Amino acid sequence: MTPDAQEQHLFAQFVNGRDARWQRVELHVTPTALRITRPDGARIEWPFDSLRRAPDQAGRDGIVLSQAGDKLARLVLKGKGPAEQIAGLAPNLTQRPPFENLGRLLKWSAAALASVAVIIFFLVPVMANQLAEFLPPEGEKALGDTTFEQIRVALDQTGLDPVQVCDRPEGAAALAKMEVRLNPYSDLPYPIRVQVLDHPMVNAFALPGGRVILFKGLIHAAEAPEELAAVLAHEIGHVVARDPTRDALRSAGSIGVLGLLFGDFAGGTVVLFLANQLINASYSQDAETGADTYAHALLEQAGLPPSALGTMFQRLKDKHGDAEGIIAHFASHPQLEDRISAALAADTGEAPERPVLDSDEWEALRQICGEAPARIPEPTRDIPPLKEPKAPDVVPSVKKG
């Protein structure tokens, strides 16, 4: 440093951090430090290697300095020249302070994550189960009705009209006869309403309040009315256990907690959806297993073979495969192979007392939405046919089926 630089004087604004009073101070640039002379004559030295650049919230043309170890005191130099001069003398100007209390922060973070896990995996399911028991049937019905209308709109690819409910009288009568044959009424917490949507999806689901929805594609995919009755018995099992209401309450609680954590950021909706699917997969699988077990007993009570549920699942497995590996963790249903084995094991091997529908009634049900696709006869085999008929190639995606 030149002698001129050693004797150079600058002026700046200084605040000690203990009060809000700014002081105009004189700076002496020495070979090793900035010497600060306050109006009362007191002097303070800030060594160059202790200087740190502080954020300038005002965006001024200059530099704001602080000193390592002092979190409050600030020195403000105006002008580009002084700022560049100080920057050339202070080697650690941009060095960040050491991270303090890292261990404590990690402990608090772990405790926070554990708390969220307890809320999502324990408290939310427990509260959902309790609320489902006390929620009045009128509230469940209103929730199911609203959800049903939303689903009808969402499934319409044109965006013009909701998917239509199929109600041809002959088909509706056949569907009602199938429901009466199953005779689940003593188990139900409230009356059920079984409806068919005019959509090619091969699926079915139950909604809060006793709604059971069958898709046209599922009816056309069934090889026999006993298979459709088995699926209907499965969905009735969900209604008996009030699974749709529990799932709606549990999902709302989980997404609410996750939304508080992730907020509304780009891609946040996808993260919330995947996380919620992973969180609820085990609960949904338990519900599906319980509904399968109920269906086996209901079918046997009605004089129908529980294996019909297995043959329907086998056909879906042949067409769409099974959930394996990491995909299984995101699936809302157990693996089809396990469900098929359980249905076959529940079968007593006795022939049905009588068909659930005769051929005319079955054809009327298949045409409940309009003309059904022609059936393609298959060779007679020792086991029920497992190949998919000529139905629309749509992978099932709606929950609860």
N, C-alpha and C positions, 0 to 999 in steps of 0.2 A: 504494500500500500504506500502511496506517495505521501510526503509530508502534508501536501495540501488536503489529501483525503483524511489525514489524521486530525486535522484542525477544522474539518468541515462541520458546520452547524446546520441542523435542520429543525423544523418545527412540526409538531404533531399534536393530536388529541389523545388524551390518556384517561382511562377510567380504572380505578383499582379493583372494582368488582364487589367491594363491600358497601358502596353506596352508588347512587345513580348519577353522581355529579361528574361531568366531564371537565377536564382541565387542559389548558393549552400549555404544553411543555416544550422545553428545548432539548434537542438531541445532539450529543457529541459522538461522532463516529470515531472510535478508537480502534487500534489494530485487532482487538479481540472481542469487543463488545459495543453495544449501544449504551451510552450513559444518558439517563433520563434525569433532567433537572426540573423539578416541579416549581410552581410559583412561590412556595414558601422556602425555597432553597434546598430542600431535601433532594438527595441524589439516589438513584437506583441504577444498577447495572444489569443489563440483560446480555449474557454472553451469546455470541453469534450461533454457537452450536446448540443453544437451548431455544432458539427462535422457531416458532411454528406459524405457518400461515393459517389464519382462521377464515371461515366463510364470510364473505361480504354480502349480507342480505340486501344492502342498498344498491349494489352494483356500481359503486363509485370507481373513478379512475384513480387507482392508488393501491394500497395494500393494508390489510388488517393483520396485526401480529398478536400472538399470544406467546406465553413462555411455558415450556415443558414443566409440568408439576404445578402450574397455577391455572386452574380452569376458568377463572373469572376475569382477571385483568386483561385489558385490551389496549393496543396502541394503534392509532389510525394515522397513516401517512398519505397525504394527497399528492397526486401527480404521478405520471408514468415514470419520470426520471428517478425519483427516490425509491419507487417500488422496484425498478430494475437494479438499482445499486444495492439495496438490501438483499435482493434475491441472489446477487452474485457473491455476497459475503456470508450468507447463512447456508451451511451445507445440508442441514436437516430440515429445511423449511417445509417440505411436503411430507415429512415422515409422520405417520399416524401414531397416536399414543398407544401403548400396550393395552391389550384387551384385559380388562379387570373382571374379577369374579367369574371367570369362565366356568369353573366347576359348579358354582352356585347356579349359574344360568342353565347349565345342562341338567342339573337336578330339577329345577323348576320346569324346564321343557318336558322332561320325562314324566314328571308328575301331571302336567297338563295333558299330555297324550294319554296317560293312563286314565285320567278322569274322563276324557272324551270316549275312550274305549268302554269304560264302565257304563257311561250314559247310553251309548249306542247299542252295545251288545247285551246289556242287562236291564237298565232302567227303562229304556224305550219299549222293549218287548213286554216287560212286566206291566207297564202302564197301558200298553195297547191291549193286552189280554184283559186287564181289569176294566178298561173303558168299553171294550166290546161287550162285556157282560151287562154293563149298566146302561149302555146306549139304548134309548127307546126304539122299538121297531119302526115308529114313524120316521125317526131320524135316519135309520139305516135305509128305509125305503126311499127317502128323498135323496140320499147320497147315491144309491144305486140308480135311480131314475136319471139323475143329472149325469152320472158317469156313462150310462147307456147312450144318452143323446150325444155326448161328446165323442164316443166311440163311433157311432153311426156317421157323424160328420167327418171324423178323421179317416175313416176307411173309404170314403168316397174320393176317387182319384180325379174326378172332374172339378171338385170344389164347388159344385152347383147345388146338389141335393144330397141329403143324408142317405145312407144305404137303406133300402126298403126292408120292412118287416114282411116276411112271407106269411100269408094267411088264407090260402085257398081252403075252402071249407072241408073238402074230403081229406086233404093232408093234415089240417089242424085236428080233425076228428081222430085220425090215426095216431097222431102224436099224443093226444089226450088219452087214448086207449093204452098206449105204451106206459104213460105215467101212472095210470090207474093200476096196471098190471104190477108195476114195481111197488105200489102202495107204501110210500115212505111216510105217510102223514102223521103217524104217532111219534115219529122222531123229530119232526120239523119244529123249529122255534117260531115260525110264522109261515103262512101259505107261500107256495112257490108259483112263479110264472115262467113257463118254458116257451121260448120264442125262437124263431129261425130268421137269420139275416141272409139276405140275398147277396152273398159274397162267396167267391170260390175258395177262400181260405179253408184248409183242412184243420179245424180246431173247434173248441168249445170252451166256455168259461162261465164262472158264476160271479155275480155282483152282489154287493151288500143289499139286504132287504129281500132276498129270495128270488132274484132274477137268475134264470139259467138260459144262456144263449148258445144255440147251435148254429153253425155255419152251413150254408148250402153245400159247400165243398166237402164237409165232413159227411153229410148224408150220402152224397154221391160216391164217396170213397169207401163207405161201408159195404161189405159183401152180403150182409144179411141183417135183418132188423134186430137180431140178438146182439150184434156188435154195437149198433147205435144205442140200444137199451143199456148196454154195459157202460158206455161213455156217459149216458144220462145219469146212471146210478152213481158214477164217480162224481159228477158235478153236484148231485144231490148231497153226497157226502160232505162236500165243501159247505153247502148251505147248513147242514145239520151242525157242523162244527163252528159255524160263523167265521170261517176262514177269510172270506173276502173282506169283512169288516176289520178283522185283526190286521190283515195285510195292508189295508188302506191307512189305518191309524199308525201302524209301524213304519210304513214308508214315509208318511208325512213327518213323523218325528225324526227319522234318520236324516231325511233330506234337509229338514230345518236345522239340525245340529251341524251337518256338513256345510250348509250354506253360510252359517256364521263363521266357519273356519276358512273356507275358500273364497267367499265373496263372489262378486259378479265380475269375472275377468274373462279374457278371451279363452275359449275352450273350457271354461268352468262348468258349463252345463254337461259336457261329456264326462268330465271327471266326476261330477256328482252322480251322474247316472251309473257309471261303472262301479263307483264305490258303493252306491246303494244296492246294486245288483249283487255285489260280492257279499255285502253285509247280510242281505236278506235271503241268500241262496239256501242256507241250511234250514231256515225257518220254512221256506216254501217247499223244500224237499220233504220235510217232516209232514207238512200239511198234505202233500200229494200222496205220500205213503199211507197216511191215515185215511184219505178219501178212497184210495184203492182198496184198503182193508174193509171199509164200510161197503163199498160196491160189491165185493165178493160175497159178503153176508146177505146183502139185499137181493142180489141175483139168485142166490141159492134159495132164499126164502120165497122168491117169486117163481121158483121152478125153472130157472134159466141157468145156463152154464157160465160160471165165472171165467172159464177159459175164453169166452168171447171177447173179454177185455184184452186178453193176451194176444189173440189173433189180430185184433185191430192195431195194437202196439207193434206187433211183428211186421205188419204191412208198412207202418210208418218208418220203422227202423230200416227195412229193406230199401225204402225209397230215399230217406233223408239221412240215414246213418245214426250213430249214437254220439253222445257228448263224451269225449275222452280228454284226459290230461287237464290242462289249465282251463279249457273251455267248460269242463264240467263244473268248475267252481263258479262260473257265471250263469250256469243254467238254473232255471227256476224249478226244474223237475229232476227226479232221480234218473239214473241211466235206464233206458228202455229195456235193456236185457234183464235187469233186476226185476222190473215190473212185469215183464212177460213171464219170468220164472215163477213169481209169486202168484200170478193169475192161474197158471197151469197147475200149480201145486194146490190151489184152493178148489179145483174142480173135482167133484166126486166121480166123474165119469158116467153119470146117469144121463140118459137122453131127456130133453125138455119134456115137461108134461104136455105142453101144446105150444105151437109157435106164438111168439108175442104178437105178431100180425100175420094175417094171411097174405097171399101174393097180391091180391087187389089192393089191400090196405097199404102194403109196403110200397107198391108202385105209386099210390096216391101220395104217400109221404115223400117219396123221392121227387114228386112233381109239385110239391107245396109252393115252390117259387116259380113254377113254369115247367116247360118241357125238360125232362131229365135226359142226360146223354144215354145213348143205347148201351145196354150191357153187352159185354163180350164174353161168351161162354168160355169156360176153361175146362181142361180135362179133369175127370173125376180123380180125386186122390184120397189117401187115407186120412190126411189132415186138411183142415180148411184152407182154401186158396189164400196165398199171401201176396200175390202180385197186385200192384195198384191198377185199378181200372183207368179208362181214358178220362181222367179228371184234370182240371187246370193244375199246372205245375207250380204250386205256391207253397213255400216253406211255412209251416205254422209258426206264428210269432206272438200271438196274444197269450197273456198269462192265464194260469189257472186251468188249463185244459188238461 
